Amino acid sequence: MGTNGSAQSLRSPLTRRITVPLRVLVVDDHDLFRSGLCALLSERGFEIVSDVPDADSAVEGVRRLRPDVVVIGLDLSGVSGAETARRLAEARPGVRIVGFLVTPDAATVDEAVDAGVHSYLMKDATVEEIVEGIRLTAAGDSVFSPHIATLILRRLHAERREAPTRSIVALTEREWQVLPLLVAGKSNVEVAAALFISPRTAKHHLANLLEKLGAENRIQGAVEAVRRGLA
């Protein structure tokens, strides 16, 4: 796969932006997928610090190599992808984690949400979706494919029908506008466009909303909003 070239900047060295490649650790026990993903990401300017097939190697790698992002197959055999993600977060607090699924599986996604995985993509996602998803995750956003979002929300709405509850949460008018966009899986840029505000302002409102929901990331926030009957 090739990439589109871009013109070199004519600014002086003092004003030229220096771009540091994102450092990525890839974890998957399917050799073909792992090697293919590494090649794809390398072509797109990511630095692959290591690719490993199991939980123990992943934990050792994240401690030693300190990647920005870990990309992990949630369908790992042996120690599950979600449990591996939990161990990675303990080994390197703050590391951003992108989980991949072959098929939307409710139990796997539920476990991964609790483990703190930040973003969820399907293994048949397009190159653009994968690249953008990893970059957004590294920047502090969360991304999840429509299939996975639908799965999560369907289960949560079913739970709410069985035991309807509504928590009282003091949200501002703008936060109430942001809430359904969060639940729909919209990125900061998409939230900003929908509400005619800047991405920076959208990020600020989303951060406040997540804090009020007691959520560590966007997907946990979406889950919590539905569980509380707010969306």
Contacts in CASP RR format, 6 or more apart in sequence:
PFRMAT RR
TARGET T0000
AUTHOR 0000-0000-0000
METHOD contacts of the structure
MODEL  1
MGTNGSAQSLRSPLTRRITVPLRVLVVDDHDLFRSGLCALLSERGFEIVS
DVPDADSAVEGVRRLRPDVVVIGLDLSGVSGAETARRLAEARPGVRIVGF
LVTPDAATVDEAVDAGVHSYLMKDATVEEIVEGIRLTAAGDSVFSPHIAT
LILRRLHAERREAPTRSIVALTEREWQVLPLLVAGKSNVEVAAALFISPR
TAKHHLANLLEKLGAENRIQGAVEAVRRGLA
1 40 0 8 1.000
1 43 0 8 1.000
1 44 0 8 1.000
1 127 0 8 1.000
2 43 0 8 1.000
3 43 0 8 1.000
3 44 0 8 1.000
3 45 0 8 1.000
9 16 0 8 1.000
9 17 0 8 1.000
21 45 0 8 1.000
21 46 0 8 1.000
21 47 0 8 1.000
22 46 0 8 1.000
22 47 0 8 1.000
22 68 0 8 1.000
22 69 0 8 1.000
22 134 0 8 1.000
22 135 0 8 1.000
22 138 0 8 1.000
23 46 0 8 1.000
23 47 0 8 1.000
23 49 0 8 1.000
23 65 0 8 1.000
23 66 0 8 1.000
23 67 0 8 1.000
23 68 0 8 1.000
23 69 0 8 1.000
24 41 0 8 1.000
24 46 0 8 1.000
24 47 0 8 1.000
24 48 0 8 1.000
24 49 0 8 1.000
24 67 0 8 1.000
24 68 0 8 1.000
24 69 0 8 1.000
24 70 0 8 1.000
24 71 0 8 1.000
24 134 0 8 1.000
25 48 0 8 1.000
25 49 0 8 1.000
25 50 0 8 1.000
25 51 0 8 1.000
25 52 0 8 1.000
25 58 0 8 1.000
25 61 0 8 1.000
25 62 0 8 1.000
25 65 0 8 1.000
25 67 0 8 1.000
25 69 0 8 1.000
25 70 0 8 1.000
25 71 0 8 1.000
26 34 0 8 1.000
26 37 0 8 1.000
26 38 0 8 1.000
26 41 0 8 1.000
26 48 0 8 1.000
26 50 0 8 1.000
26 51 0 8 1.000
26 52 0 8 1.000
26 70 0 8 1.000
26 71 0 8 1.000
26 72 0 8 1.000
27 34 0 8 1.000
27 51 0 8 1.000
27 52 0 8 1.000
27 53 0 8 1.000
27 54 0 8 1.000
27 55 0 8 1.000
27 57 0 8 1.000
27 58 0 8 1.000
27 70 0 8 1.000
27 71 0 8 1.000
27 72 0 8 1.000
27 73 0 8 1.000
27 76 0 8 1.000
27 81 0 8 1.000
27 84 0 8 1.000
28 34 0 8 1.000
28 37 0 8 1.000
28 51 0 8 1.000
28 53 0 8 1.000
28 71 0 8 1.000
28 72 0 8 1.000
28 73 0 8 1.000
28 76 0 8 1.000
28 100 0 8 1.000
29 53 0 8 1.000
29 54 0 8 1.000
29 76 0 8 1.000
29 77 0 8 1.000
31 53 0 8 1.000
33 123 0 8 1.000
34 51 0 8 1.000
34 53 0 8 1.000
35 51 0 8 1.000
37 71 0 8 1.000
37 130 0 8 1.000
38 48 0 8 1.000
38 51 0 8 1.000
40 127 0 8 1.000
40 130 0 8 1.000
41 48 0 8 1.000
41 71 0 8 1.000
41 130 0 8 1.000
41 131 0 8 1.000
41 134 0 8 1.000
42 48 0 8 1.000
44 127 0 8 1.000
44 131 0 8 1.000
46 134 0 8 1.000
49 61 0 8 1.000
49 65 0 8 1.000
49 67 0 8 1.000
50 61 0 8 1.000
50 65 0 8 1.000
50 67 0 8 1.000
52 58 0 8 1.000
52 61 0 8 1.000
54 76 0 8 1.000
54 78 0 8 1.000
54 79 0 8 1.000
54 84 0 8 1.000
55 76 0 8 1.000
55 78 0 8 1.000
55 79 0 8 1.000
55 81 0 8 1.000
55 83 0 8 1.000
55 84 0 8 1.000
55 87 0 8 1.000
56 79 0 8 1.000
58 70 0 8 1.000
58 72 0 8 1.000
58 84 0 8 1.000
58 87 0 8 1.000
58 88 0 8 1.000
59 84 0 8 1.000
59 87 0 8 1.000
59 88 0 8 1.000
59 91 0 8 1.000
61 67 0 8 1.000
62 70 0 8 1.000
62 88 0 8 1.000
62 91 0 8 1.000
62 92 0 8 1.000
62 95 0 8 1.000
63 91 0 8 1.000
63 92 0 8 1.000
66 92 0 8 1.000
67 95 0 8 1.000
68 95 0 8 1.000
68 96 0 8 1.000
68 138 0 8 1.000
69 95 0 8 1.000
69 96 0 8 1.000
69 97 0 8 1.000
69 98 0 8 1.000
69 134 0 8 1.000
69 137 0 8 1.000
69 138 0 8 1.000
70 85 0 8 1.000
70 88 0 8 1.000
70 95 0 8 1.000
70 96 0 8 1.000
70 97 0 8 1.000
70 98 0 8 1.000
71 98 0 8 1.000
71 99 0 8 1.000
71 100 0 8 1.000
71 134 0 8 1.000
72 81 0 8 1.000
72 84 0 8 1.000
72 85 0 8 1.000
72 88 0 8 1.000
72 97 0 8 1.000
72 98 0 8 1.000
72 99 0 8 1.000
72 100 0 8 1.000
72 117 0 8 1.000
73 81 0 8 1.000
73 99 0 8 1.000
73 100 0 8 1.000
73 101 0 8 1.000
73 123 0 8 1.000
74 80 0 8 1.000
74 81 0 8 1.000
74 82 0 8 1.000
74 85 0 8 1.000
74 99 0 8 1.000
74 100 0 8 1.000
74 101 0 8 1.000
74 108 0 8 1.000
74 109 0 8 1.000
74 112 0 8 1.000
74 117 0 8 1.000
74 120 0 8 1.000
75 81 0 8 1.000
75 101 0 8 1.000
75 102 0 8 1.000
75 105 0 8 1.000
75 108 0 8 1.000
76 84 0 8 1.000
79 87 0 8 1.000
80 108 0 8 1.000
80 111 0 8 1.000
81 99 0 8 1.000
81 112 0 8 1.000
82 108 0 8 1.000
82 111 0 8 1.000
82 112 0 8 1.000
82 114 0 8 1.000
82 115 0 8 1.000
82 117 0 8 1.000
83 111 0 8 1.000
83 115 0 8 1.000
85 97 0 8 1.000
85 99 0 8 1.000
85 112 0 8 1.000
85 115 0 8 1.000
85 116 0 8 1.000
85 117 0 8 1.000
86 115 0 8 1.000
86 116 0 8 1.000
88 95 0 8 1.000
88 97 0 8 1.000
89 95 0 8 1.000
89 97 0 8 1.000
89 115 0 8 1.000
89 116 0 8 1.000
96 118 0 8 1.000
96 119 0 8 1.000
96 137 0 8 1.000
96 138 0 8 1.000
96 140 0 8 1.000
97 116 0 8 1.000
97 117 0 8 1.000
97 118 0 8 1.000
97 119 0 8 1.000
97 137 0 8 1.000
98 117 0 8 1.000
98 118 0 8 1.000
98 119 0 8 1.000
98 120 0 8 1.000
98 121 0 8 1.000
98 133 0 8 1.000
98 134 0 8 1.000
98 137 0 8 1.000
98 143 0 8 1.000
99 112 0 8 1.000
99 117 0 8 1.000
99 119 0 8 1.000
99 120 0 8 1.000
99 121 0 8 1.000
100 120 0 8 1.000
100 121 0 8 1.000
100 122 0 8 1.000
100 123 0 8 1.000
101 108 0 8 1.000
101 109 0 8 1.000
101 120 0 8 1.000
101 121 0 8 1.000
101 122 0 8 1.000
101 123 0 8 1.000
101 148 0 8 1.000
102 122 0 8 1.000
102 123 0 8 1.000
104 122 0 8 1.000
104 147 0 8 1.000
104 148 0 8 1.000
104 150 0 8 1.000
104 151 0 8 1.000
106 151 0 8 1.000
106 152 0 8 1.000
106 155 0 8 1.000
109 120 0 8 1.000
109 148 0 8 1.000
109 151 0 8 1.000
109 152 0 8 1.000
110 155 0 8 1.000
112 120 0 8 1.000
113 152 0 8 1.000
113 219 0 8 1.000
113 220 0 8 1.000
113 223 0 8 1.000
116 216 0 8 1.000
116 217 0 8 1.000
116 220 0 8 1.000
117 219 0 8 1.000
118 137 0 8 1.000
118 140 0 8 1.000
118 142 0 8 1.000
118 217 0 8 1.000
118 218 0 8 1.000
118 219 0 8 1.000
119 133 0 8 1.000
119 134 0 8 1.000
119 136 0 8 1.000
119 137 0 8 1.000
119 141 0 8 1.000
119 142 0 8 1.000
119 143 0 8 1.000
119 144 0 8 1.000
119 219 0 8 1.000
120 143 0 8 1.000
120 144 0 8 1.000
120 145 0 8 1.000
120 148 0 8 1.000
120 219 0 8 1.000
121 129 0 8 1.000
121 130 0 8 1.000
121 133 0 8 1.000
121 143 0 8 1.000
121 144 0 8 1.000
121 145 0 8 1.000
122 145 0 8 1.000
122 147 0 8 1.000
122 148 0 8 1.000
125 145 0 8 1.000
129 145 0 8 1.000
132 143 0 8 1.000
133 143 0 8 1.000
136 142 0 8 1.000
136 143 0 8 1.000
136 187 0 8 1.000
137 143 0 8 1.000
141 187 0 8 1.000
141 188 0 8 1.000
141 218 0 8 1.000
142 185 0 8 1.000
142 217 0 8 1.000
142 218 0 8 1.000
142 219 0 8 1.000
143 185 0 8 1.000
143 187 0 8 1.000
144 152 0 8 1.000
144 185 0 8 1.000
144 219 0 8 1.000
149 184 0 8 1.000
149 185 0 8 1.000
149 222 0 8 1.000
152 219 0 8 1.000
152 222 0 8 1.000
152 223 0 8 1.000
153 183 0 8 1.000
153 222 0 8 1.000
153 226 0 8 1.000
156 223 0 8 1.000
156 226 0 8 1.000
156 227 0 8 1.000
157 226 0 8 1.000
159 227 0 8 1.000
160 226 0 8 1.000
160 227 0 8 1.000
160 229 0 8 1.000
164 229 0 8 1.000
165 228 0 8 1.000
165 229 0 8 1.000
166 228 0 8 1.000
166 229 0 8 1.000
166 230 0 8 1.000
167 228 0 8 1.000
167 229 0 8 1.000
167 230 0 8 1.000
169 212 0 8 1.000
169 213 0 8 1.000
169 228 0 8 1.000
169 230 0 8 1.000
170 212 0 8 1.000
171 179 0 8 1.000
171 209 0 8 1.000
171 212 0 8 1.000
172 205 0 8 1.000
172 208 0 8 1.000
174 195 0 8 1.000
174 205 0 8 1.000
175 205 0 8 1.000
175 208 0 8 1.000
175 209 0 8 1.000
175 212 0 8 1.000
177 195 0 8 1.000
178 191 0 8 1.000
178 195 0 8 1.000
178 202 0 8 1.000
178 205 0 8 1.000
178 206 0 8 1.000
178 209 0 8 1.000
179 209 0 8 1.000
179 225 0 8 1.000
179 230 0 8 1.000
179 231 0 8 1.000
180 231 0 8 1.000
181 190 0 8 1.000
181 191 0 8 1.000
181 194 0 8 1.000
181 195 0 8 1.000
182 191 0 8 1.000
182 206 0 8 1.000
182 209 0 8 1.000
182 218 0 8 1.000
182 221 0 8 1.000
182 222 0 8 1.000
182 225 0 8 1.000
183 222 0 8 1.000
183 225 0 8 1.000
183 226 0 8 1.000
183 231 0 8 1.000
185 218 0 8 1.000
185 219 0 8 1.000
185 222 0 8 1.000
186 194 0 8 1.000
188 199 0 8 1.000
188 202 0 8 1.000
188 203 0 8 1.000
188 206 0 8 1.000
189 199 0 8 1.000
189 202 0 8 1.000
191 197 0 8 1.000
191 202 0 8 1.000
191 205 0 8 1.000
191 206 0 8 1.000
192 198 0 8 1.000
192 199 0 8 1.000
192 201 0 8 1.000
192 202 0 8 1.000
195 202 0 8 1.000
197 205 0 8 1.000
206 218 0 8 1.000
209 221 0 8 1.000
210 216 0 8 1.000
210 217 0 8 1.000
210 218 0 8 1.000
210 220 0 8 1.000
210 221 0 8 1.000
213 220 0 8 1.000
213 221 0 8 1.000
213 224 0 8 1.000
213 225 0 8 1.000
213 228 0 8 1.000
214 220 0 8 1.000
214 221 0 8 1.000
214 224 0 8 1.000
215 221 0 8 1.000
215 223 0 8 1.000
215 224 0 8 1.000
222 231 0 8 1.000
225 231 0 8 1.000
END
